[in-house]
């Protein structure tokens, strides 16, 4: 299972490297038609948890984002994004058999607030004056704080985990998104973006060694976005 996990993450890193190399090539080939524009990107949507508690992706919790889009060329653009949101789940009577014959009892529910900062490259799969369909691949970090139903940090409650099991509340994340945006006559754009945060931690829910599912916890995010131009398009003239 570990081999599969590392292979999956290795493929994601290859995708990031490929996008960077593609950006260099596009810049060289399209230097006379570069769109020099910057946009503030504001998003509002929901985040859905998948991990050791519950099944599938749970009910959505509100999330928001703000970022800076730097549209350097027609095919590949860079973004810096701040996100904040929450996830939660519960599974009543959850227990785990550690092989000793005695069922352990980790937390049955959690509520985690998270904050993330990442850099992403947007590859325009369809690039038109009025609309764009793009693939986004990023890398950054996520900070998270799992809490119990009383609002107390679960990381401080050692009885909810195996003996000696501790963790940090910060991790690398590799978000993969698919998005669509439509440009209005005034230069603003509205759109939708959806995808996975791909966190590299199994502790978004405070459960790892006593978890019944393999792999890391993950967050599925869907949001509506508004792009606000702060520098309008300008094309170089020969």
N, C-alpha and C positions, 0 to 999 in steps of 0.2 A: 504493500500500500504506500509506503514511504517513497519507493521508487517511482510509482505513478504520480504522486504529489509533486516530487521534484521535477519530473519530466514536464508536468503541466505548467509549473511556474517558469521553467526554462523556455517553453514555447512562448509564453507571454513576453518574456524578456527579448526573445528573438523578434517578436512583432514590433516592440518598441524600437529596437535597433533598426529594423527594416524601414520604419516610418521616418526615422531620422535621416537615413541614407537617401530615401526617396525625396525628402524635403530638400536636400542639397542638390539633387539632380534637377528637380523642378525649378528651383531658384535659378540655376544656371541656364536652363532652356527657356525660361519664361521671364527673363529679366526686363524685357521691354513692355510687359503688360502686368506689372505688379500692382495690386490694389493696396495702396497705403492707407489703411484705416484702422482705427482702434474702437472697440466697443466695450461698454460696461454690460455685463450679462447678469441678470437677476432671475433667480429660479425659485419656484415654490411647488412642493409636491409631497410625496410620501415615501417612507423607507420601510422595507419589509425584511424581517430577520429569518434566517434559516440556520439551525444549529442542533444542539442536543435536546432542547426542549420543544415539544410540539412536533408537528409533521408538516413538511413543505414550508412555504413562505407564509409567515403569520400575517395578522391584520396590520394595516399600515399605520404608521405614526408620522406626524407632520415633520417635514424637513425644509430647509431653505438654503439657498446658495447665492453667492455673489462672486463675480470674477471679472477678469480683464482678458478680452480677446484681441490678439494682435494678428491682423490679416495681412501676412507678408506676401502671399502669392495666391493664385487661383486654386491650387490643389491642396496645399498643406499649410495650416495655420496653427499658432500656438496659443494656449490658454493657461491662465493661472486661476485656480478656483478655491474659494473657501466654502466649506459646507458645515452645517450644524443641524442636528436632528436627534431622533430618539428611536429606539426599538424596544420591544418587550414581547414576552411570551410566558406561558405557564403550562404545566403538566402536572395535574394533581396526582398524589401518591407515587411520584417518580422515585425510583430506587435503582441501585446498581449492585450487582453481585461481583465482588472483587475476588472471588475464588476461595474465600475463607469460610463460606457457608453462612456468613452474616451479611444481610443487605445493608449497604450504606445509604445515607439519606442526604444528598446534596440539596441545594436550593430547588424548590419546585417552581419558582417564578423569578422574574427579574425585570428590571426597567433600566435600560442603559441610555444615557445621554452621550452623544459623541460629537466630536469636532474633527474636521479633516482639512488638510491643505495639500493640493497636488498640482503638478504641472502636466498638461495633456497636449497631445498633438491631434488635430482634427484633419482627417483625410477626406476631402470632398469626393464622394462617389458619384454624385450628380451635381454639377455646378451650373446653375442658370442665374440670370440677372435677378429673377423674382424669388427663386427658392433654391435650397441646397439640401441634399441628403448626405450625411457624413458619418464616418466611423471615428470614434475618439478612443485613444489609448493613452493612459496616464500613469504616473508614478508619484507617490507622495507618502504621507503618514496620517494615521488616525489616532486620536486620543479618546479614550472611552472610560466610563465609570459605571460599572454594574451596581445596582442598588436593589435592596429587598423591598417588600411591600410597605415597610415603615420608613423608607427613604435612607436607610443606613448602607454604607458601602460594603458590598460583599467581599471585596478584597481583604478587608480587615477581619473577616469571620472565617478563621482557619478550619472550623468544624464542618464547613460546607465543601471542603476539598480533602483530598488524600493527605496523609501525614507528610509534612514538609513541602507540600506543593504550593508554590507562590508564583506570581506573575507580575509583569509590568503592565501598566495601563496605556501603553503606546505601542504601535506596530506600523510596519510598512504596509501600504495598500497599493494595488495595481488596478485602478478602475478601468473597465471596458464599457463603452457606451455607444449607442446608435441614436442619431438625432436627425431632426428635420426642422428647418426654419424657413419662413416666408417673409420676404421683405415688402414693407409698405411703401407708398410713394414718398413719405417723409424721411425715408432712410432707416426707420426703426424696423425691427423684425420680431415676429412672434414664432414660437416653435415648441416642440416637445422633445424630450430626451429621456432615454430609458437604458438601463443596463445594470451591471454588477460592480460592487465596490471591490471585491476580491481581496479581503483582508488576509494578512498572513498571521492571524492569531486564532486560537481556539477558545479564547476567554471572553468574548463579547457577552456571554451568558454566565461567566464565572465557572463553567464546567468544562473539564478536559479529560483528566484521567478517569473520572467517574462518568464519563459520557458513553453512550451506546452507539454513537455514530462516528464514523471515520472522517478525517479531514477537518479543515478549519471552518469556523463560522463565516457566514457571508451576509451581505445586505443587498437586496434588490431595490433599486431606486427608479422612480418615475417622477418627472417634474415638467411643468410648463415654464417656459422661459421667455423673457423679454430682453432683446438686444437694443441698447441705447447707443447710438453713434456719438463718439466724442471727437472724431476727426473724419470728415466725409471723404468718399472715394476720390482719389486723384491718380490719373494715369500719366506715366511718363510719355512725353512727346519726342519723337525722333527729329 
